[in-house]
Amino acid sequence: MPIPNRSLKVQQTANIITKKISNINTIYRGGPSLHFYHRVRELRKGHECITSFVGCTTCAEILYATLLAWDMNNRGAKMDDFPVFQKALINSLPDLLLVESLVPSFKYNARASIIGALRAAYTSLHLMKTKGRLVSNSKCLHFLFPEVCPPMDRTNTLQKLYGNTAESPAKFTELLDFSYDVLSSIANPGQYLDAQWNTCETKLVDNAIIMMK
């Protein structure tokens, strides 16, 4: 099922970004979730190649800890043990490398290749003991490739945009497309970034959805 009232929700999301996105820093949680988010971003920036990042035990451990801090081991979610988690990342490297190769030339108005590559990576990642995949994989892909993949969750992304929490690969790709439409409708979305929660353009979209009523 496509996003109901999609055009209206694109505009609503864009309006929140341009008018009040900085408010997320006062209304949203801090603590471990914010600390580990910035920590994993710093480590990722220090590894030009995804192979180096995934193969670094410290980086993989911080990625694991960030997912834990972002509620991926409670509310019915159950992550695999760390060695299984790191092996899953390594097994997905061919798909992750394809995403990485496309990031430098990515533009919001030329998105088909990156969406296809992200969907392949989404399909190959098996990070959880439980069956759910959209939340864990979108968050992991956001930490690895923040330029092209927003984090997604059930309470905000799925419930607010679709009116239900059912997940699917089709929804993942549609949510990527939705996010790119939001950002392409804003003149210079980078002007709304900051050093707290508004770290990158795809996170602006996630934050705006969190702020939706």
Secondary structure, DSSP 8 states (H G I E B T S, - for coil): ---TTHHHHHHHHHHHHHHHGGGHHHHS--HHHHHHHHHHHHHHHT-SSHHHHHH-HHHHHHHHHHHHHTTTTSTT--B--HHHHHHHHHHTHHHHHHHHHHGGG-BTTB-HHHHHHHHHHHHH---BSSS--HHHHHHHHHHH-TTT-----IIIIIHHHHSS----HHHHHHHHHHHHHHHHTSS-GGGG--SSS--SHHHHHHHHHHH--
